[in-house]
Amino acid sequence: MDTNLTRKPRVLVVDDTPDNLFLMTALLEDTCDVVTAESGMEALAIASGSMPPDLILLDVMMPGMDGLAVMRRLRQQPATASIPVVFLTGNSRTEEVMEGLELGAADYLSKPIDPPLVLARVESLAVLH
């Protein structure tokens, strides 16, 4: 059996709030291999590691390195430049959304999350990657 055809997509969820990481893991764990990070630096290390994710769900507002800074760094590295990123944000200001899309974000999802919408976006983006 070809394990590449049967493996679950690897999704990296990045959020500085443990409750949000728990919620996203619970939502996705049946269909995805979920990896979590609580900071931008941790997310960059995972994304550029030996098992990069198929998709990154990235909180915009985090202390230290915010999601937009993480996105800039991801796009600068050849190994991570093509990983699809969906921003998760509780503050969807038009300027912030525009900047994220200009950096190459695949989508923006607002918090509190809508589970069916998150699942649909993850399914479509992780399968296409």
MODELLER restraints for C-alpha pairs under 7 A, 6 or more apart:
rsr = mdl.restraints
at = mdl.atoms
rsr.add(forms.Gaussian(group=physical.xy_distance, feature=features.Distance(at['CA:8:A'], at['CA:31:A']), mean=6.33, stdev=0.5))
rsr.add(forms.Gaussian(group=physical.xy_distance, feature=features.Distance(at['CA:8:A'], at['CA:32:A']), mean=4.95, stdev=0.5))
rsr.add(forms.Gaussian(group=physical.xy_distance, feature=features.Distance(at['CA:8:A'], at['CA:33:A']), mean=5.72, stdev=0.5))
rsr.add(forms.Gaussian(group=physical.xy_distance, feature=features.Distance(at['CA:9:A'], at['CA:32:A']), mean=5.12, stdev=0.5))
rsr.add(forms.Gaussian(group=physical.xy_distance, feature=features.Distance(at['CA:9:A'], at['CA:33:A']), mean=5.92, stdev=0.5))
rsr.add(forms.Gaussian(group=physical.xy_distance, feature=features.Distance(at['CA:9:A'], at['CA:54:A']), mean=5.99, stdev=0.5))
rsr.add(forms.Gaussian(group=physical.xy_distance, feature=features.Distance(at['CA:9:A'], at['CA:126:A']), mean=6.02, stdev=0.5))
rsr.add(forms.Gaussian(group=physical.xy_distance, feature=features.Distance(at['CA:10:A'], at['CA:32:A']), mean=5.86, stdev=0.5))
rsr.add(forms.Gaussian(group=physical.xy_distance, feature=features.Distance(at['CA:10:A'], at['CA:33:A']), mean=4.57, stdev=0.5))
rsr.add(forms.Gaussian(group=physical.xy_distance, feature=features.Distance(at['CA:10:A'], at['CA:34:A']), mean=5.93, stdev=0.5))
rsr.add(forms.Gaussian(group=physical.xy_distance, feature=features.Distance(at['CA:10:A'], at['CA:53:A']), mean=4.82, stdev=0.5))
rsr.add(forms.Gaussian(group=physical.xy_distance, feature=features.Distance(at['CA:10:A'], at['CA:54:A']), mean=5.22, stdev=0.5))
rsr.add(forms.Gaussian(group=physical.xy_distance, feature=features.Distance(at['CA:10:A'], at['CA:55:A']), mean=6.76, stdev=0.5))
rsr.add(forms.Gaussian(group=physical.xy_distance, feature=features.Distance(at['CA:11:A'], at['CA:32:A']), mean=6.47, stdev=0.5))
rsr.add(forms.Gaussian(group=physical.xy_distance, feature=features.Distance(at['CA:11:A'], at['CA:33:A']), mean=6.09, stdev=0.5))
rsr.add(forms.Gaussian(group=physical.xy_distance, feature=features.Distance(at['CA:11:A'], at['CA:34:A']), mean=4.99, stdev=0.5))
rsr.add(forms.Gaussian(group=physical.xy_distance, feature=features.Distance(at['CA:11:A'], at['CA:35:A']), mean=6.11, stdev=0.5))
rsr.add(forms.Gaussian(group=physical.xy_distance, feature=features.Distance(at['CA:11:A'], at['CA:53:A']), mean=5.34, stdev=0.5))
rsr.add(forms.Gaussian(group=physical.xy_distance, feature=features.Distance(at['CA:11:A'], at['CA:54:A']), mean=5.90, stdev=0.5))
rsr.add(forms.Gaussian(group=physical.xy_distance, feature=features.Distance(at['CA:11:A'], at['CA:55:A']), mean=4.96, stdev=0.5))
rsr.add(forms.Gaussian(group=physical.xy_distance, feature=features.Distance(at['CA:11:A'], at['CA:56:A']), mean=5.75, stdev=0.5))
rsr.add(forms.Gaussian(group=physical.xy_distance, feature=features.Distance(at['CA:12:A'], at['CA:34:A']), mean=6.01, stdev=0.5))
rsr.add(forms.Gaussian(group=physical.xy_distance, feature=features.Distance(at['CA:12:A'], at['CA:35:A']), mean=4.76, stdev=0.5))
rsr.add(forms.Gaussian(group=physical.xy_distance, feature=features.Distance(at['CA:12:A'], at['CA:36:A']), mean=5.53, stdev=0.5))
rsr.add(forms.Gaussian(group=physical.xy_distance, feature=features.Distance(at['CA:12:A'], at['CA:53:A']), mean=5.87, stdev=0.5))
rsr.add(forms.Gaussian(group=physical.xy_distance, feature=features.Distance(at['CA:12:A'], at['CA:55:A']), mean=6.34, stdev=0.5))
rsr.add(forms.Gaussian(group=physical.xy_distance, feature=features.Distance(at['CA:12:A'], at['CA:56:A']), mean=4.72, stdev=0.5))
rsr.add(forms.Gaussian(group=physical.xy_distance, feature=features.Distance(at['CA:12:A'], at['CA:57:A']), mean=6.14, stdev=0.5))
rsr.add(forms.Gaussian(group=physical.xy_distance, feature=features.Distance(at['CA:13:A'], at['CA:21:A']), mean=6.79, stdev=0.5))
rsr.add(forms.Gaussian(group=physical.xy_distance, feature=features.Distance(at['CA:13:A'], at['CA:35:A']), mean=6.26, stdev=0.5))
rsr.add(forms.Gaussian(group=physical.xy_distance, feature=features.Distance(at['CA:13:A'], at['CA:36:A']), mean=4.80, stdev=0.5))
rsr.add(forms.Gaussian(group=physical.xy_distance, feature=features.Distance(at['CA:13:A'], at['CA:37:A']), mean=6.32, stdev=0.5))
rsr.add(forms.Gaussian(group=physical.xy_distance, feature=features.Distance(at['CA:13:A'], at['CA:56:A']), mean=5.96, stdev=0.5))
rsr.add(forms.Gaussian(group=physical.xy_distance, feature=features.Distance(at['CA:13:A'], at['CA:57:A']), mean=4.77, stdev=0.5))
rsr.add(forms.Gaussian(group=physical.xy_distance, feature=features.Distance(at['CA:13:A'], at['CA:58:A']), mean=6.13, stdev=0.5))
rsr.add(forms.Gaussian(group=physical.xy_distance, feature=features.Distance(at['CA:14:A'], at['CA:36:A']), mean=5.83, stdev=0.5))
rsr.add(forms.Gaussian(group=physical.xy_distance, feature=features.Distance(at['CA:14:A'], at['CA:37:A']), mean=4.77, stdev=0.5))
rsr.add(forms.Gaussian(group=physical.xy_distance, feature=features.Distance(at['CA:14:A'], at['CA:38:A']), mean=5.80, stdev=0.5))
rsr.add(forms.Gaussian(group=physical.xy_distance, feature=features.Distance(at['CA:14:A'], at['CA:39:A']), mean=6.71, stdev=0.5))
rsr.add(forms.Gaussian(group=physical.xy_distance, feature=features.Distance(at['CA:14:A'], at['CA:43:A']), mean=6.43, stdev=0.5))
rsr.add(forms.Gaussian(group=physical.xy_distance, feature=features.Distance(at['CA:14:A'], at['CA:57:A']), mean=6.13, stdev=0.5))
rsr.add(forms.Gaussian(group=physical.xy_distance, feature=features.Distance(at['CA:14:A'], at['CA:58:A']), mean=4.86, stdev=0.5))
rsr.add(forms.Gaussian(group=physical.xy_distance, feature=features.Distance(at['CA:14:A'], at['CA:59:A']), mean=5.89, stdev=0.5))
rsr.add(forms.Gaussian(group=physical.xy_distance, feature=features.Distance(at['CA:15:A'], at['CA:21:A']), mean=6.27, stdev=0.5))
rsr.add(forms.Gaussian(group=physical.xy_distance, feature=features.Distance(at['CA:15:A'], at['CA:37:A']), mean=6.53, stdev=0.5))
rsr.add(forms.Gaussian(group=physical.xy_distance, feature=features.Distance(at['CA:15:A'], at['CA:38:A']), mean=5.15, stdev=0.5))
rsr.add(forms.Gaussian(group=physical.xy_distance, feature=features.Distance(at['CA:15:A'], at['CA:39:A']), mean=6.69, stdev=0.5))
rsr.add(forms.Gaussian(group=physical.xy_distance, feature=features.Distance(at['CA:15:A'], at['CA:58:A']), mean=6.65, stdev=0.5))
rsr.add(forms.Gaussian(group=physical.xy_distance, feature=features.Distance(at['CA:15:A'], at['CA:59:A']), mean=5.16, stdev=0.5))
rsr.add(forms.Gaussian(group=physical.xy_distance, feature=features.Distance(at['CA:16:A'], at['CA:38:A']), mean=4.47, stdev=0.5))
rsr.add(forms.Gaussian(group=physical.xy_distance, feature=features.Distance(at['CA:16:A'], at['CA:39:A']), mean=5.94, stdev=0.5))
rsr.add(forms.Gaussian(group=physical.xy_distance, feature=features.Distance(at['CA:16:A'], at['CA:62:A']), mean=5.94, stdev=0.5))
rsr.add(forms.Gaussian(group=physical.xy_distance, feature=features.Distance(at['CA:21:A'], at['CA:36:A']), mean=6.71, stdev=0.5))
rsr.add(forms.Gaussian(group=physical.xy_distance, feature=features.Distance(at['CA:25:A'], at['CA:34:A']), mean=6.17, stdev=0.5))
rsr.add(forms.Gaussian(group=physical.xy_distance, feature=features.Distance(at['CA:28:A'], at['CA:34:A']), mean=6.89, stdev=0.5))
rsr.add(forms.Gaussian(group=physical.xy_distance, feature=features.Distance(at['CA:37:A'], at['CA:43:A']), mean=5.39, stdev=0.5))
rsr.add(forms.Gaussian(group=physical.xy_distance, feature=features.Distance(at['CA:40:A'], at['CA:65:A']), mean=5.33, stdev=0.5))
rsr.add(forms.Gaussian(group=physical.xy_distance, feature=features.Distance(at['CA:40:A'], at['CA:66:A']), mean=6.56, stdev=0.5))
rsr.add(forms.Gaussian(group=physical.xy_distance, feature=features.Distance(at['CA:40:A'], at['CA:67:A']), mean=6.85, stdev=0.5))
rsr.add(forms.Gaussian(group=physical.xy_distance, feature=features.Distance(at['CA:40:A'], at['CA:70:A']), mean=5.72, stdev=0.5))
rsr.add(forms.Gaussian(group=physical.xy_distance, feature=features.Distance(at['CA:46:A'], at['CA:52:A']), mean=6.59, stdev=0.5))
rsr.add(forms.Gaussian(group=physical.xy_distance, feature=features.Distance(at['CA:47:A'], at['CA:53:A']), mean=6.12, stdev=0.5))
rsr.add(forms.Gaussian(group=physical.xy_distance, feature=features.Distance(at['CA:47:A'], at['CA:80:A']), mean=6.51, stdev=0.5))
rsr.add(forms.Gaussian(group=physical.xy_distance, feature=features.Distance(at['CA:48:A'], at['CA:79:A']), mean=6.44, stdev=0.5))
rsr.add(forms.Gaussian(group=physical.xy_distance, feature=features.Distance(at['CA:48:A'], at['CA:80:A']), mean=6.26, stdev=0.5))
rsr.add(forms.Gaussian(group=physical.xy_distance, feature=features.Distance(at['CA:54:A'], at['CA:83:A']), mean=6.22, stdev=0.5))
rsr.add(forms.Gaussian(group=physical.xy_distance, feature=features.Distance(at['CA:54:A'], at['CA:126:A']), mean=5.58, stdev=0.5))
rsr.add(forms.Gaussian(group=physical.xy_distance, feature=features.Distance(at['CA:54:A'], at['CA:129:A']), mean=6.20, stdev=0.5))
rsr.add(forms.Gaussian(group=physical.xy_distance, feature=features.Distance(at['CA:55:A'], at['CA:83:A']), mean=5.91, stdev=0.5))
rsr.add(forms.Gaussian(group=physical.xy_distance, feature=features.Distance(at['CA:55:A'], at['CA:84:A']), mean=5.13, stdev=0.5))
rsr.add(forms.Gaussian(group=physical.xy_distance, feature=features.Distance(at['CA:55:A'], at['CA:85:A']), mean=5.99, stdev=0.5))
rsr.add(forms.Gaussian(group=physical.xy_distance, feature=features.Distance(at['CA:55:A'], at['CA:125:A']), mean=6.99, stdev=0.5))
rsr.add(forms.Gaussian(group=physical.xy_distance, feature=features.Distance(at['CA:55:A'], at['CA:126:A']), mean=5.67, stdev=0.5))
rsr.add(forms.Gaussian(group=physical.xy_distance, feature=features.Distance(at['CA:56:A'], at['CA:84:A']), mean=6.31, stdev=0.5))
rsr.add(forms.Gaussian(group=physical.xy_distance, feature=features.Distance(at['CA:56:A'], at['CA:85:A']), mean=4.73, stdev=0.5))
rsr.add(forms.Gaussian(group=physical.xy_distance, feature=features.Distance(at['CA:56:A'], at['CA:86:A']), mean=6.26, stdev=0.5))
rsr.add(forms.Gaussian(group=physical.xy_distance, feature=features.Distance(at['CA:57:A'], at['CA:85:A']), mean=5.92, stdev=0.5))
rsr.add(forms.Gaussian(group=physical.xy_distance, feature=features.Distance(at['CA:57:A'], at['CA:86:A']), mean=4.92, stdev=0.5))
rsr.add(forms.Gaussian(group=physical.xy_distance, feature=features.Distance(at['CA:57:A'], at['CA:87:A']), mean=5.87, stdev=0.5))
rsr.add(forms.Gaussian(group=physical.xy_distance, feature=features.Distance(at['CA:57:A'], at['CA:88:A']), mean=6.57, stdev=0.5))
rsr.add(forms.Gaussian(group=physical.xy_distance, feature=features.Distance(at['CA:58:A'], at['CA:67:A']), mean=6.10, stdev=0.5))
rsr.add(forms.Gaussian(group=physical.xy_distance, feature=features.Distance(at['CA:58:A'], at['CA:85:A']), mean=6.80, stdev=0.5))
rsr.add(forms.Gaussian(group=physical.xy_distance, feature=features.Distance(at['CA:58:A'], at['CA:86:A']), mean=6.09, stdev=0.5))
rsr.add(forms.Gaussian(group=physical.xy_distance, feature=features.Distance(at['CA:58:A'], at['CA:87:A']), mean=4.78, stdev=0.5))
rsr.add(forms.Gaussian(group=physical.xy_distance, feature=features.Distance(at['CA:58:A'], at['CA:88:A']), mean=5.64, stdev=0.5))
rsr.add(forms.Gaussian(group=physical.xy_distance, feature=features.Distance(at['CA:59:A'], at['CA:67:A']), mean=5.68, stdev=0.5))
rsr.add(forms.Gaussian(group=physical.xy_distance, feature=features.Distance(at['CA:59:A'], at['CA:87:A']), mean=5.75, stdev=0.5))
rsr.add(forms.Gaussian(group=physical.xy_distance, feature=features.Distance(at['CA:59:A'], at['CA:88:A']), mean=4.64, stdev=0.5))
rsr.add(forms.Gaussian(group=physical.xy_distance, feature=features.Distance(at['CA:59:A'], at['CA:89:A']), mean=5.77, stdev=0.5))
rsr.add(forms.Gaussian(group=physical.xy_distance, feature=features.Distance(at['CA:60:A'], at['CA:66:A']), mean=5.70, stdev=0.5))
rsr.add(forms.Gaussian(group=physical.xy_distance, feature=features.Distance(at['CA:60:A'], at['CA:67:A']), mean=4.03, stdev=0.5))
rsr.add(forms.Gaussian(group=physical.xy_distance, feature=features.Distance(at['CA:60:A'], at['CA:68:A']), mean=6.26, stdev=0.5))
rsr.add(forms.Gaussian(group=physical.xy_distance, feature=features.Distance(at['CA:60:A'], at['CA:87:A']), mean=6.25, stdev=0.5))
rsr.add(forms.Gaussian(group=physical.xy_distance, feature=features.Distance(at['CA:60:A'], at['CA:88:A']), mean=6.24, stdev=0.5))
rsr.add(forms.Gaussian(group=physical.xy_distance, feature=features.Distance(at['CA:60:A'], at['CA:89:A']), mean=5.58, stdev=0.5))
rsr.add(forms.Gaussian(group=physical.xy_distance, feature=features.Distance(at['CA:61:A'], at['CA:67:A']), mean=6.31, stdev=0.5))
rsr.add(forms.Gaussian(group=physical.xy_distance, feature=features.Distance(at['CA:61:A'], at['CA:89:A']), mean=6.96, stdev=0.5))
rsr.add(forms.Gaussian(group=physical.xy_distance, feature=features.Distance(at['CA:68:A'], at['CA:100:A']), mean=6.40, stdev=0.5))
rsr.add(forms.Gaussian(group=physical.xy_distance, feature=features.Distance(at['CA:71:A'], at['CA:103:A']), mean=6.91, stdev=0.5))
rsr.add(forms.Gaussian(group=physical.xy_distance, feature=features.Distance(at['CA:72:A'], at['CA:103:A']), mean=6.67, stdev=0.5))
rsr.add(forms.Gaussian(group=physical.xy_distance, feature=features.Distance(at['CA:74:A'], at['CA:80:A']), mean=5.27, stdev=0.5))
rsr.add(forms.Gaussian(group=physical.xy_distance, feature=features.Distance(at['CA:74:A'], at['CA:81:A']), mean=5.51, stdev=0.5))
rsr.add(forms.Gaussian(group=physical.xy_distance, feature=features.Distance(at['CA:75:A'], at['CA:81:A']), mean=4.12, stdev=0.5))
rsr.add(forms.Gaussian(group=physical.xy_distance, feature=features.Distance(at['CA:84:A'], at['CA:105:A']), mean=6.85, stdev=0.5))
rsr.add(forms.Gaussian(group=physical.xy_distance, feature=features.Distance(at['CA:84:A'], at['CA:106:A']), mean=5.97, stdev=0.5))
rsr.add(forms.Gaussian(group=physical.xy_distance, feature=features.Distance(at['CA:84:A'], at['CA:125:A']), mean=6.95, stdev=0.5))
rsr.add(forms.Gaussian(group=physical.xy_distance, feature=features.Distance(at['CA:85:A'], at['CA:105:A']), mean=5.17, stdev=0.5))
rsr.add(forms.Gaussian(group=physical.xy_distance, feature=features.Distance(at['CA:85:A'], at['CA:106:A']), mean=5.59, stdev=0.5))
rsr.add(forms.Gaussian(group=physical.xy_distance, feature=features.Distance(at['CA:86:A'], at['CA:105:A']), mean=5.86, stdev=0.5))
rsr.add(forms.Gaussian(group=physical.xy_distance, feature=features.Distance(at['CA:86:A'], at['CA:106:A']), mean=5.51, stdev=0.5))
rsr.add(forms.Gaussian(group=physical.xy_distance, feature=features.Distance(at['CA:86:A'], at['CA:107:A']), mean=4.84, stdev=0.5))
rsr.add(forms.Gaussian(group=physical.xy_distance, feature=features.Distance(at['CA:86:A'], at['CA:108:A']), mean=5.57, stdev=0.5))
rsr.add(forms.Gaussian(group=physical.xy_distance, feature=features.Distance(at['CA:87:A'], at['CA:105:A']), mean=6.97, stdev=0.5))
rsr.add(forms.Gaussian(group=physical.xy_distance, feature=features.Distance(at['CA:87:A'], at['CA:107:A']), mean=6.36, stdev=0.5))
rsr.add(forms.Gaussian(group=physical.xy_distance, feature=features.Distance(at['CA:87:A'], at['CA:108:A']), mean=4.70, stdev=0.5))
rsr.add(forms.Gaussian(group=physical.xy_distance, feature=features.Distance(at['CA:87:A'], at['CA:109:A']), mean=6.13, stdev=0.5))
rsr.add(forms.Gaussian(group=physical.xy_distance, feature=features.Distance(at['CA:88:A'], at['CA:108:A']), mean=6.02, stdev=0.5))
rsr.add(forms.Gaussian(group=physical.xy_distance, feature=features.Distance(at['CA:88:A'], at['CA:109:A']), mean=4.98, stdev=0.5))
rsr.add(forms.Gaussian(group=physical.xy_distance, feature=features.Distance(at['CA:88:A'], at['CA:110:A']), mean=5.75, stdev=0.5))
rsr.add(forms.Gaussian(group=physical.xy_distance, feature=features.Distance(at['CA:88:A'], at['CA:111:A']), mean=6.51, stdev=0.5))
rsr.add(forms.Gaussian(group=physical.xy_distance, feature=features.Distance(at['CA:89:A'], at['CA:109:A']), mean=6.49, stdev=0.5))
rsr.add(forms.Gaussian(group=physical.xy_distance, feature=features.Distance(at['CA:89:A'], at['CA:110:A']), mean=5.06, stdev=0.5))
rsr.add(forms.Gaussian(group=physical.xy_distance, feature=features.Distance(at['CA:89:A'], at['CA:111:A']), mean=5.49, stdev=0.5))
rsr.add(forms.Gaussian(group=physical.xy_distance, feature=features.Distance(at['CA:90:A'], at['CA:110:A']), mean=5.61, stdev=0.5))
rsr.add(forms.Gaussian(group=physical.xy_distance, feature=features.Distance(at['CA:90:A'], at['CA:111:A']), mean=4.58, stdev=0.5))
rsr.add(forms.Gaussian(group=physical.xy_distance, feature=features.Distance(at['CA:90:A'], at['CA:112:A']), mean=6.85, stdev=0.5))
rsr.add(forms.Gaussian(group=physical.xy_distance, feature=features.Distance(at['CA:92:A'], at['CA:110:A']), mean=6.84, stdev=0.5))
